[in-house]
Each structure stands twice: as C-alpha cells, then as structure tokens.
Amino acid sequence: MSRFDHLPDRARELASTVGERVRHVVPKQAGGLLEAGVALGALRTGGRVAVGFVRRNPVVAVALAAGAGALWYAARRKARQAENAPIEGSAKRVEARRPARTTRRRATTKTAPTE
C-alpha cells in the first residue's frame, strides 16, 4: 500500500479535529448569525424573482400594487372607526327622574308689601 491509500482516512481525521476545535472557538451566537444569513439569502432570491415577474407582467404588478393599497386603506379606515366607536359592554340605561318630594318644605320668609 502506498501513502495515497491512507490519504482519505487522514483527511477525515484532520477535518474532524479541526471541526471540534472550531466548535469550541466559535461563539454561541453563530446559530443566530447563520439564520440571519439564510433569511438575507432568501430575501435576495425573492427579490430577483419579483423583479423578473414585474418585467414580464407589468400590468399585473400595477394591479397588485393598487389592490394592496386599497386593502391597506380599508384596514386603516376600519381601525380609525374602531377608535371612535363606543366601547362594547353590558351597560344598563338608567332613566333620569325627579326626586320624590320630602315632607319638609323650605322655610319661606314673608315680607310685608311696601306701598
């Protein structure tokens, strides 16, 4: 056997050793950074697809933008109406009435008519 026969085994051992060392050196936030990178990649890909769609179908893109704007406007109006609407609850209306007369009357002073 030549030295080249052992090369894949040695490379595998070296890669696992380096991987173990890197795992301990890399901060624990690496997972969050990886997720952010994946999200940015997906955003870029989606942007490219959207630009291609708009170039091929500009009328449909304008209609979609107008529809989205109309939906936003309707939702905004509904939210403003909800702010000014009465609060829902279980209120009971109480009719206003005059208080019952008491037996005591106010003392009145009589003055003599002046001539």
C-alpha positions as CSV (number, residue, x, y, z in Angstrom):
1,M,0.0,0.0,0.0
2,S,1.1,3.5,-0.8
3,R,0.8,6.6,1.2
4,F,-2.0,7.8,-1.1
5,D,-4.2,5.0,0.1
6,H,-4.2,6.4,3.7
7,L,-4.8,10.0,2.5
8,P,-8.7,9.9,2.7
9,D,-8.6,8.5,6.2
10,R,-6.0,11.1,7.3
11,A,-8.1,13.9,5.8
12,R,-11.2,12.7,7.6
13,E,-9.4,12.7,10.9
14,L,-7.9,16.1,10.3
15,A,-11.3,17.6,9.3
16,S,-13.0,16.1,12.5
17,T,-10.2,17.5,14.7
18,V,-10.5,21.0,13.1
19,G,-14.3,20.8,13.4
20,E,-14.0,20.1,17.1
21,R,-11.7,23.0,17.7
22,V,-13.8,25.4,15.7
23,R,-16.9,24.4,17.5
24,H,-15.4,25.5,20.8
25,V,-13.9,28.7,19.4
26,V,-17.0,30.0,17.6
27,P,-19.4,32.0,19.8
28,K,-22.8,30.6,20.7
29,Q,-24.4,33.3,18.6
30,A,-23.2,31.7,15.4
31,G,-26.6,30.0,15.0
32,G,-28.4,33.3,15.0
33,L,-25.9,34.7,12.5
34,L,-26.5,31.7,10.3
35,E,-30.2,32.1,10.4
36,A,-29.9,35.8,9.5
37,G,-27.7,34.9,6.6
38,V,-30.2,32.4,5.4
39,A,-33.0,35.0,5.7
40,L,-31.0,37.5,3.7
41,G,-30.3,34.9,1.0
42,A,-34.0,34.1,0.7
43,L,-34.8,37.8,0.6
44,R,-32.4,38.4,-2.3
45,T,-33.7,35.4,-4.2
46,G,-37.3,36.5,-3.7
47,G,-36.3,40.0,-4.9
48,R,-34.8,38.6,-8.1
49,V,-37.9,36.5,-8.8
50,A,-40.2,39.6,-8.1
51,V,-38.1,41.8,-10.4
52,G,-38.3,39.1,-13.2
53,F,-42.1,38.8,-12.7
54,V,-42.6,42.6,-12.9
55,R,-40.5,42.8,-16.1
56,R,-42.6,40.1,-17.7
57,N,-46.0,41.3,-16.4
58,P,-46.1,45.0,-15.6
59,V,-49.9,45.3,-15.8
60,V,-50.4,42.5,-13.3
61,A,-47.8,44.2,-11.0
62,V,-49.6,47.5,-11.1
63,A,-53.0,45.8,-10.4
64,L,-51.4,44.0,-7.4
65,A,-50.0,47.3,-6.1
66,A,-53.4,49.0,-6.5
67,G,-55.2,46.2,-4.7
68,A,-52.7,46.1,-1.9
69,G,-53.1,49.9,-1.5
70,A,-56.9,49.6,-1.4
71,L,-56.7,46.9,1.2
72,W,-54.4,49.0,3.3
73,Y,-56.7,52.0,3.1
74,A,-59.7,49.9,4.0
75,A,-58.0,48.5,7.1
76,R,-56.8,51.9,8.1
77,R,-60.3,53.3,7.9
78,K,-61.8,50.5,9.9
79,A,-59.1,50.9,12.6
80,R,-60.0,54.6,12.8
81,Q,-63.7,53.9,13.1
82,A,-63.0,51.4,15.8
83,E,-61.2,54.1,17.8
84,N,-64.2,56.3,17.7
85,A,-66.8,53.6,18.3
86,P,-68.5,53.1,21.6
87,I,-66.9,50.5,23.9
88,E,-68.9,47.3,23.9
89,G,-70.1,46.1,27.2
90,S,-73.1,45.3,29.3
91,A,-74.3,48.7,30.3
92,K,-77.8,49.3,31.7
93,R,-79.6,52.5,30.9
94,V,-80.9,54.4,33.9
95,E,-83.7,56.9,33.2
96,A,-83.5,60.3,34.9
97,R,-86.4,61.2,37.1
98,R,-87.2,63.9,39.6
99,P,-86.5,63.1,43.2
100,A,-89.5,62.4,45.4
101,R,-90.8,65.3,47.5
102,T,-89.8,65.2,51.1
103,T,-92.2,66.2,53.9
104,R,-90.1,69.1,54.9
105,R,-90.6,72.3,53.0
106,R,-88.2,75.2,52.7
107,A,-88.8,77.9,55.1
108,T,-90.1,81.0,53.3
109,T,-90.0,84.5,54.7
110,K,-92.9,86.6,54.0
111,T,-92.3,90.3,53.7
112,A,-94.8,93.0,54.0
113,P,-95.9,94.6,50.9
114,T,-94.5,98.1,50.6
115,E,-96.6,101.0,49.5
